[in-house]
Amino acid sequence: MPAPGGQRRARGPRPWRTAAALAAAALLPLGAAALGPHEVALVVNDASMESILLAQAYARVRAVPECNVVRVSLPMPEDGSQPVAMTRADFEEKVFRPVQRELDARGLSTQILAWVYSCGFPTRVAADEKGLASPGTKDLSVTGATFVRCVWPSERDVERGLYVSPLFAGPSEPGETPAPAQSFDQARNAMLEDMPLPASMLAWTGPRGIGLDDAIAALERSARGDCDRPEGTVWFAVSGDVRSVCRDWQFAAAAAAVDAHDVARAVVASNTPPATTGPLLGCMAGAADVRIPKKFVPGSFAEHLTSHAATFDRPKQTKAVKWMLGGAGFTSGTVAEPYALWQKFPNAWIFPRMLDGLTAMEAWYQSVRCPLQQVPFGDPLAKPWAPDIEPTVEGPGEDTLRGVVEFRASLPGKNARKMPRFTWLVDGRTAGSGSVFKWNTARWEDGPHAVRAVVRDERGGIRHQGFFEIAYFVDNGGAP
């Protein structure tokens, strides 16, 4: 890299339940934090069976609504290899615009706050066909291209890391106080049409990546750690390597913020975590090659600032997705030579933000000043330190519904002076708001439907959420 110019029981999503099984009882919640599964678009390459299977697994473990899954078709080479790059024109024509049109057609554009790519997509976006063969210092990642919505920054700003993400919350220099943790919906409400489009990728399963089974296992493990508030160590590895030196100014203040949480302690040391280290809540290193300990708690974040962590067509350097094999729930790496510019890599404050309860994806985007050449991998909804939000919902006790039916939601123990927000979804689409939802089933086709109650509750400046989904059968005799 050149120099610049103590856990609780794990819980996973519960399956749908019938109304009869829950009659006269409070509906149990499905865990969710600041960013919810109904707010992400899950993008799948229909030409890749691995892309389809990984997306299906993630939709299952995270309860992503079916209507949020969008398929595009990027032809795969007949030799079974996986392309690592595509041109800007192809990305815009074959991925970005088709997905956006489909979300518009489904009425989901205002509901979606982020995109999540399955595997089976190139990680790098080159300016033109000349750049497909080898990564250039001005190339963007597929998630970076999504973030700017194909409004391409200048090549100078990309190469030198001068682009500043509107989601970045600092610090940018020693002694600067970072902005408070903020969820995506809060940022969108403030920025409106200027809100960028955060994106991540579930895994890379091509050459030098991880296997499909390993990727599924990593995502399942991450989901099981929701809201468990695990205890352990955040490890900052420092050395004389430029990969470490460019970022180690951040470590002392971030470590102090980590130590302020009662479940965590920070270690700043001249080596990576030894085998004797207890549970790891996260790791930030600076090295071309790393020994990855299998000590990470579900949903944790780990990475090593280096040039080729996400250039999967190059054999050298440890690849970012290998952290997922060690148990980390989220990681990231660059797709082109980034130089030793800290602006292009996660800031050490990602750990305090996750400990504050943000999802991994939200904490990551608040912690990267110039995310245009990075690809975040893993479970974007990982949230080990989010509070357990448990709504109570009263609704019909019958499995089959007709006419107008009423649901009521509440959040037990909540101070009435600071009311939570309730949203109701039918088949994944927003259908109502408020604590009372009157559903006119006659406006929906006869057949099975899913009703999801989502509650948002602001704690410590972050809007956390919990939800529960229940299946009904609508039978109005075919009446319009």
C-alpha positions as CSV (number, residue, x, y, z in Angstrom):
1,M,0.0,0.0,0.0
2,P,1.7,3.2,-1.1
3,A,1.9,6.2,1.2
4,P,-0.5,9.0,0.1
5,G,-0.1,12.1,-1.6
6,G,-21.6,-12.5,29.1
7,Q,-24.3,-13.4,26.7
8,R,-28.0,-14.1,26.9
9,R,-29.8,-16.8,25.0
10,A,-29.4,-16.2,21.2
11,R,-32.6,-15.6,19.4
12,G,-33.3,-15.8,15.7
13,P,-36.4,-14.7,13.7
14,R,-39.5,-16.7,14.6
15,P,-41.6,-18.3,11.9
16,W,-45.0,-17.0,10.9
17,R,-47.8,-18.1,13.3
18,T,-51.5,-18.4,12.7
19,A,-53.9,-16.1,14.4
20,A,-55.6,-19.0,16.2
21,A,-52.4,-19.9,18.0
22,L,-52.1,-16.4,19.3
23,A,-55.7,-15.5,20.1
24,A,-56.1,-13.5,23.3
25,A,-52.4,-13.3,23.7
26,A,-49.7,-10.6,23.0
27,L,-47.8,-11.2,19.8
28,L,-44.2,-11.9,20.4
29,P,-41.7,-9.6,18.6
30,L,-39.2,-10.3,16.0
31,G,-36.0,-8.5,16.9
32,A,-34.9,-5.5,14.9
33,A,-32.8,-2.4,15.5
34,A,-32.4,1.0,13.9
35,L,-32.6,-0.3,10.3
36,G,-35.3,-2.9,9.7
37,P,-35.6,-5.7,7.1
38,H,-38.6,-4.1,5.4
39,E,-36.4,-1.0,4.7
40,V,-33.8,-2.9,2.6
41,A,-34.0,-4.0,-1.0
42,L,-32.3,-7.4,-1.5
43,V,-30.8,-7.5,-5.0
44,V,-30.3,-10.9,-6.6
45,N,-28.5,-12.0,-9.8
46,D,-31.0,-14.3,-11.4
47,A,-28.2,-15.9,-13.6
48,S,-26.4,-17.1,-10.5
49,M,-27.8,-20.0,-8.5
50,E,-25.5,-19.1,-5.6
51,S,-26.8,-15.6,-5.6
52,I,-30.4,-16.9,-5.5
53,L,-29.7,-19.4,-2.7
54,L,-27.8,-16.9,-0.5
55,A,-30.5,-14.3,-0.9
56,Q,-33.2,-16.9,0.0
57,A,-31.2,-17.8,3.1
58,Y,-30.8,-14.2,4.2
59,A,-34.4,-13.3,3.5
60,R,-35.4,-16.2,5.7
61,V,-33.1,-15.4,8.7
62,R,-33.8,-11.7,8.5
63,A,-37.5,-11.8,7.5
64,V,-37.0,-9.6,4.5
65,P,-40.4,-9.3,2.8
66,E,-40.8,-11.0,-0.5
67,C,-41.7,-7.8,-2.3
68,N,-38.3,-6.4,-1.3
69,V,-36.4,-9.0,-3.2
70,V,-35.5,-7.7,-6.7
71,R,-33.9,-9.9,-9.4
72,V,-31.8,-8.7,-12.3
73,S,-29.9,-10.9,-14.8
74,L,-26.1,-10.5,-15.2
75,P,-24.8,-13.4,-17.4
76,M,-22.2,-15.5,-15.8
77,P,-19.2,-17.0,-17.7
78,E,-19.6,-20.6,-18.9
79,D,-16.4,-21.7,-17.3
80,G,-17.9,-21.1,-13.8
81,S,-15.8,-18.1,-13.0
82,Q,-17.2,-14.9,-11.5
83,P,-16.5,-11.5,-13.1
84,V,-15.0,-9.0,-10.6
85,A,-15.7,-5.9,-12.6
86,M,-18.3,-4.2,-14.8
87,T,-18.4,-0.8,-16.5
88,R,-20.3,2.2,-15.3
89,A,-22.6,1.9,-18.3
90,D,-23.4,-1.8,-17.6
91,F,-23.9,-1.1,-13.9
92,E,-26.4,1.7,-14.6
93,E,-28.2,-0.1,-17.4
94,K,-28.3,-3.7,-16.1
95,V,-28.4,-3.2,-12.3
96,F,-29.1,0.2,-10.9
97,R,-31.9,1.5,-13.2
98,P,-33.7,-1.9,-13.4
99,V,-33.8,-2.2,-9.6
100,Q,-34.9,1.3,-9.1
101,R,-37.7,1.0,-11.7
102,E,-38.9,-2.2,-10.1
103,L,-38.9,-0.6,-6.6
104,D,-40.9,2.3,-8.1
105,A,-43.4,0.0,-9.7
106,R,-43.9,-1.8,-6.4
107,G,-44.4,1.4,-4.5
108,L,-41.4,0.8,-2.3
109,S,-39.1,3.6,-3.2
110,T,-39.9,5.8,-0.2
111,Q,-39.8,2.7,2.2
112,I,-36.3,1.5,1.1
113,L,-33.4,3.0,2.9
114,A,-30.6,0.7,1.7
115,W,-29.7,-2.0,-0.9
116,V,-28.2,-5.3,0.0
117,Y,-26.5,-7.3,-2.9
118,S,-26.4,-11.0,-2.7
119,C,-23.3,-12.7,-4.0
120,G,-22.9,-13.1,-7.8
121,F,-22.2,-9.5,-8.6
122,P,-19.0,-7.8,-9.6
123,T,-17.4,-5.8,-6.8
124,R,-15.7,-3.2,-9.0
125,V,-17.2,-0.6,-11.4
126,A,-14.7,0.7,-14.0
127,A,-15.1,3.9,-16.0
128,D,-15.1,2.0,-19.3
129,E,-14.2,-1.4,-20.8
130,K,-10.4,-0.5,-20.8
131,G,-10.6,-0.7,-17.0
132,L,-12.1,-4.2,-16.8
133,A,-8.8,-6.1,-16.9
134,S,-7.1,-4.4,-14.0
135,P,-8.3,-2.2,-11.1
136,G,-7.5,1.4,-11.4
137,T,-7.1,4.0,-8.7
138,K,-10.2,5.9,-9.8
139,D,-12.6,2.9,-9.9
140,L,-15.6,2.7,-7.6
141,S,-17.0,-0.3,-5.8
142,V,-20.4,-1.6,-6.7
143,T,-21.7,-0.3,-3.4
144,G,-19.9,3.0,-3.9
145,A,-21.6,3.4,-7.3
146,T,-24.9,2.6,-5.6
147,F,-24.2,5.1,-2.8
148,V,-23.9,8.0,-5.3
149,R,-26.9,6.8,-7.3
150,C,-24.7,6.8,-10.5
151,V,-24.0,10.6,-10.1
152,W,-20.3,10.0,-10.6
153,P,-17.9,12.1,-8.5
154,S,-14.8,13.5,-10.2
155,E,-12.0,10.9,-10.6
156,R,-9.7,13.2,-8.6
157,D,-12.1,13.1,-5.6
158,V,-12.3,9.3,-5.8
159,E,-8.6,8.7,-6.1
160,R,-7.5,11.1,-3.4
161,G,-10.4,10.4,-1.0
162,L,-11.7,14.0,-1.2
163,Y,-15.3,13.0,-1.6
164,V,-17.0,13.4,1.8
165,S,-20.0,11.2,2.6
166,P,-23.0,13.2,4.0
167,L,-23.5,10.3,6.4
168,F,-20.0,10.5,7.9
169,A,-20.1,11.5,11.5
170,G,-16.4,12.1,12.2
171,P,-14.0,12.6,13.7
172,S,-11.8,13.9,11.0
173,E,-8.8,14.9,13.2
174,P,-7.5,14.3,16.7
175,G,-9.5,15.9,19.4
176,E,-12.6,16.4,17.3
177,T,-15.9,15.3,18.9
178,P,-17.8,12.9,16.6
179,A,-21.5,13.4,16.0
180,P,-24.0,11.2,17.9
181,A,-25.0,7.9,16.4
182,Q,-27.9,8.3,14.0
183,S,-30.1,5.7,12.2
184,F,-30.7,5.9,8.5
185,D,-34.3,7.0,8.8
186,Q,-33.3,10.0,10.9
187,A,-30.7,10.9,8.2
188,R,-33.2,10.5,5.4
189,N,-35.8,12.7,7.2
190,A,-33.1,15.4,7.4
191,M,-31.6,15.1,3.9
192,L,-34.8,14.1,2.0
193,E,-33.9,13.9,-1.8
194,D,-30.2,14.5,-1.0
195,M,-30.0,11.2,1.0
196,P,-27.4,8.9,-0.6
197,L,-28.2,5.2,-1.0
198,P,-26.2,3.0,1.3
199,A,-25.4,-0.5,0.1
200,S,-23.6,-3.7,1.1
201,M,-22.9,-7.2,-0.2
202,L,-23.7,-10.4,1.7
203,A,-20.5,-12.3,0.6
204,W,-18.1,-13.0,-2.2
205,T,-18.3,-16.7,-3.1
206,G,-16.2,-16.6,-6.1
207,P,-12.4,-17.4,-6.3
208,R,-10.5,-16.4,-3.1
209,G,-13.8,-15.8,-1.3
210,I,-15.7,-18.1,1.0
211,G,-18.0,-21.0,0.1
212,L,-21.8,-20.6,-0.1
213,D,-22.4,-22.9,2.9
214,D,-19.9,-20.8,5.0
215,A,-21.6,-17.6,3.9
216,I,-25.0,-18.9,4.9
217,A,-23.7,-20.1,8.2
218,A,-22.0,-16.7,8.9
219,L,-25.3,-14.8,8.2
220,E,-27.3,-17.2,10.3
221,R,-24.9,-16.9,13.2
222,S,-25.0,-13.1,13.1
223,A,-28.8,-13.0,13.2
224,R,-28.8,-15.3,16.3
225,G,-26.8,-12.6,18.2
226,D,-29.4,-9.9,18.0
227,C,-29.8,-7.8,21.2
228,D,-27.7,-10.2,23.2
229,R,-25.4,-7.5,24.5
230,P,-22.3,-9.8,24.5
231,E,-19.3,-8.9,26.7
232,G,-15.8,-8.9,25.5
233,T,-12.9,-7.0,23.9
234,V,-12.5,-4.6,21.0
235,W,-8.9,-5.0,19.7
236,F,-7.0,-2.2,18.0
237,A,-3.7,-3.6,16.6
238,V,-1.0,-1.0,16.0
239,S,2.4,-1.2,14.3
240,G,4.9,0.7,12.3
241,D,3.2,-0.4,9.1
242,V,1.7,2.5,7.1
243,R,-1.6,0.6,7.1
244,S,-1.7,1.1,10.9
245,V,0.0,4.5,11.2
246,C,-2.5,6.2,9.0
247,R,-5.4,5.4,11.3
248,D,-3.9,4.9,14.8
249,W,-4.6,8.6,15.8
250,Q,-8.2,7.5,16.1
251,F,-7.7,4.6,18.6
252,A,-7.2,6.2,22.0
253,A,-10.4,8.3,21.9
254,A,-12.4,5.5,20.4
255,A,-11.0,3.0,23.0
256,A,-12.1,5.3,25.8
257,A,-15.6,5.4,24.3
258,V,-15.6,1.6,24.1
259,D,-14.6,1.4,27.7
260,A,-17.5,3.6,28.7
261,H,-19.9,0.8,27.8
262,D,-20.3,-1.7,30.7
263,V,-20.1,-4.8,28.4
264,A,-16.8,-3.9,26.6
265,R,-13.2,-3.2,27.1
266,A,-10.7,-1.9,24.5
267,V,-7.1,-3.1,24.0
268,V,-4.6,-1.2,21.9
269,A,-1.7,-3.5,21.3
270,S,1.2,-4.1,19.0
271,N,-0.1,-7.4,17.8
272,T,-3.3,-9.0,16.6
273,P,-5.4,-10.8,19.2
274,P,-3.6,-13.9,20.6
275,A,-5.3,-17.3,20.8
276,T,-5.9,-16.8,24.5
277,T,-8.0,-13.7,24.0
278,G,-11.6,-14.1,25.2
279,P,-14.7,-13.1,23.2
280,L,-13.9,-10.4,20.6
281,L,-16.5,-7.7,20.0
282,G,-14.4,-6.4,17.1
283,C,-10.9,-5.9,15.6
284,M,-9.2,-3.2,13.6
285,A,-5.8,-4.0,12.2
286,G,-3.5,-2.6,9.6
287,A,-1.6,-5.3,7.7
288,A,-1.5,-7.0,4.3
289,D,-2.0,-10.4,5.7
290,V,-3.6,-11.3,9.1
291,R,-4.1,-14.4,11.2
292,I,-7.9,-14.4,11.9
293,P,-8.8,-15.7,15.3
294,K,-12.1,-17.6,15.6
295,K,-13.1,-15.7,18.7
296,F,-15.7,-13.2,17.4
297,V,-19.1,-12.8,18.9
298,P,-22.1,-12.9,16.5
299,G,-22.7,-9.6,14.7
300,S,-19.2,-8.2,15.4
301,F,-17.1,-6.1,13.0
302,A,-13.5,-6.7,11.9
303,E,-11.2,-5.6,9.1
304,H,-7.6,-4.9,8.2
305,L,-6.8,-1.7,6.3
306,T,-5.0,-2.9,3.2
307,S,-5.0,-2.4,-0.6
308,H,-6.4,-5.7,-1.9
309,A,-8.9,-7.0,0.6
310,A,-11.6,-6.9,-2.0
311,T,-9.6,-7.3,-5.3
312,F,-10.6,-11.0,-5.7
313,D,-8.7,-11.3,-9.0
314,R,-5.4,-10.8,-7.2
315,P,-4.0,-13.6,-5.0
316,K,-2.0,-11.5,-2.6
317,Q,-3.2,-10.2,0.8
318,T,-5.9,-11.6,3.0
319,K,-9.4,-11.0,1.7
320,A,-12.0,-9.2,3.7
321,V,-14.6,-12.0,3.7
322,K,-12.2,-14.3,5.5
323,W,-13.1,-12.4,8.7
324,M,-16.6,-14.0,8.4
325,L,-15.0,-17.4,8.8
326,G,-13.7,-16.2,12.2
327,G,-17.2,-15.4,13.3
328,A,-17.3,-11.7,12.5
329,G,-20.7,-10.6,11.2
330,F,-19.6,-7.6,9.1
331,T,-16.3,-6.5,7.4
332,S,-15.1,-4.5,4.4
333,G,-12.4,-4.1,1.9
334,T,-11.3,-1.9,-1.1
335,V,-11.7,-2.9,-4.7
336,A,-8.8,-0.8,-6.0
337,E,-5.5,0.7,-4.7
338,P,-6.8,3.2,-2.1
339,Y,-3.3,4.5,-1.0
340,A,-2.8,4.8,2.8
341,L,-5.7,7.3,3.1
342,W,-7.7,6.8,6.4
343,Q,-10.6,8.6,4.7
344,K,-11.3,5.5,2.6
345,F,-11.5,3.1,5.5
346,P,-13.7,2.6,8.6
347,N,-13.0,5.0,11.4
348,A,-12.4,3.4,14.8
349,W,-15.6,5.0,16.1
350,I,-17.6,2.3,14.3
351,F,-17.3,0.2,17.6
352,P,-18.8,2.8,20.0
353,R,-21.6,3.3,17.4
354,M,-22.4,-0.4,17.3
355,L,-22.3,-0.5,21.1
356,D,-24.8,2.3,21.1
357,G,-27.2,0.0,19.3
358,L,-26.8,0.9,15.6
359,T,-26.9,-1.9,13.0
360,A,-23.5,-2.7,11.5
361,M,-24.4,-1.1,8.2
362,E,-25.5,2.2,9.8
363,A,-22.4,2.3,12.1
364,W,-20.2,1.5,9.1
365,Y,-21.5,4.3,6.9
366,Q,-21.3,6.8,9.8
367,S,-17.7,5.8,10.2
368,V,-16.3,6.0,6.6
369,R,-15.7,9.4,5.2
370,C,-15.1,8.3,1.6
371,P,-16.9,4.9,1.0
372,L,-16.6,4.9,-2.8
373,Q,-14.0,2.2,-3.2
374,Q,-15.1,0.0,-0.2
375,V,-17.4,-3.0,-0.3
376,P,-19.0,-3.8,3.1
377,F,-19.6,-7.6,3.4
378,G,-21.7,-9.7,5.7
379,D,-24.9,-9.0,7.7
380,P,-25.9,-5.4,7.4
381,L,-28.6,-5.8,10.0
382,A,-26.3,-7.2,12.6
383,K,-27.2,-5.5,16.0
384,P,-25.8,-7.3,19.0
385,W,-26.1,-4.3,21.3
386,A,-29.5,-3.0,20.3
387,P,-32.2,-2.9,22.9
388,D,-34.9,-5.6,22.8
389,I,-38.0,-3.8,21.7
390,E,-41.1,-5.9,22.5
391,P,-44.4,-4.6,21.1
392,T,-47.7,-6.0,22.2
393,V,-50.3,-6.4,19.5
394,E,-54.0,-7.4,19.9
395,G,-55.7,-8.6,16.7
396,P,-58.3,-11.0,15.3
397,G,-58.2,-14.5,16.7
398,E,-59.4,-16.1,13.5
399,D,-57.1,-17.4,10.7
400,T,-59.6,-16.4,8.0
401,L,-60.6,-12.7,7.8
402,R,-63.2,-10.7,5.9
403,G,-64.4,-7.1,5.9
404,V,-62.8,-4.6,8.2
405,V,-60.6,-5.9,11.0
406,E,-58.8,-4.0,13.7
407,F,-55.4,-4.3,15.3
408,R,-54.0,-2.5,18.3
409,A,-50.3,-2.1,19.2
410,S,-48.6,-0.8,22.3
411,L,-45.2,-0.8,23.9
412,P,-45.4,-2.0,27.6
413,G,-43.7,0.2,30.1
414,K,-43.2,3.1,27.8
415,N,-43.5,6.6,29.1
416,A,-46.7,8.0,27.7
417,R,-45.0,11.5,27.3
418,K,-42.7,10.0,24.6
419,M,-44.9,7.9,22.5
420,P,-43.4,5.2,20.2
421,R,-44.2,5.1,16.5
422,F,-46.2,2.3,14.9
423,T,-46.2,1.3,11.3
424,W,-48.3,-1.5,9.7
425,L,-47.3,-3.5,6.7
426,V,-49.4,-5.8,4.6
427,D,-47.3,-8.2,2.4
428,G,-44.3,-6.0,3.1
429,R,-45.8,-2.7,2.0
430,T,-46.7,0.1,4.3
431,A,-50.5,0.0,4.9
432,G,-51.1,2.2,7.9
433,S,-49.6,4.0,10.9
434,G,-50.5,4.7,14.5
435,S,-51.3,2.4,17.4
436,V,-54.6,1.3,15.8
437,F,-54.8,-0.2,12.3
438,K,-58.1,-0.9,10.6
439,W,-57.5,-3.2,7.7
440,N,-60.2,-3.3,5.0
441,T,-59.5,-6.8,3.7
442,A,-62.0,-6.3,0.9
443,R,-59.5,-4.1,-0.9
444,W,-57.1,-7.0,-1.1
445,E,-57.3,-10.2,-3.2
446,D,-58.6,-13.3,-1.5
447,G,-55.8,-15.5,-0.4
448,P,-52.9,-15.5,2.1
449,H,-51.5,-12.2,3.4
450,A,-48.9,-11.2,6.0
451,V,-49.5,-8.4,8.5
452,R,-46.4,-7.0,10.1
453,A,-46.6,-4.6,13.1
454,V,-43.4,-2.4,13.4
455,V,-42.7,-0.3,16.5
456,R,-40.0,2.4,16.6
457,D,-38.8,3.6,19.9
458,E,-36.1,6.3,20.4
459,R,-33.5,5.5,23.0
460,G,-30.3,7.4,23.3
461,G,-31.0,9.3,20.1
462,I,-31.4,6.2,18.0
463,R,-34.7,4.9,16.7
464,H,-34.7,1.2,17.4
465,Q,-37.5,-1.1,16.2
466,G,-39.1,-4.4,16.8
467,F,-41.8,-6.2,14.8
468,F,-43.9,-9.2,14.5
469,E,-45.5,-10.8,11.4
470,I,-48.5,-13.0,11.3
471,A,-50.2,-14.8,8.4
472,Y,-53.9,-14.6,7.6
473,F,-56.2,-15.9,4.9
474,V,-58.5,-13.3,3.4
475,D,-61.9,-14.6,2.1
476,N,-64.4,-12.0,1.0
477,G,-65.9,-14.3,-1.7
478,G,-64.1,-12.5,-4.4
479,A,-65.8,-9.2,-3.7
480,P,-63.9,-6.1,-5.0
